[in-house]
């Protein structure tokens, strides 16, 4: 009996130790892993969205953005460092996702801009979103609100 309890305890510890990014949604050839956002102050009208998007198909698709009732518009942007200065620019033609590859939307890189927020994004809130693609169907996700980058979270 003690061996069984130890086995159950070890299994529960193993599940608890899984990375925060284990949450994923698949629709057709597209898999979205750990969609998340950050809380915003009440007066701020712009939020962000991050995730990993995998194309499990045999042809390239283009991620074109999304829609959410939480914001008037959702667009793709890219941040990059140039001459020791962080710059950000829109990606109006969408983000190609090659067949068999994963593209990361993360802080200081590609990300979603949630523009014209209808209210603050609060800790613990989930933000429903429909991601849109050329070459693939839409994917329904919920952005989990996290106070920090989950890849920085250490147990």
Secondary structure, DSSP 8 states (H G I E B T S, - for coil): -HHHHHHHHHHHHHHHTS-GGG-EEEETTEEEEEEEE----TT--EEEEEEEEEE-SSS-EEEEEEE-TTEEEEEEEEEEEETTEEEEEE-TT-EEE-TT-EEEE-TTSEEEEEEEESS---TT-EEEEEEEEESS--EEEEEEE-SS-GGG---
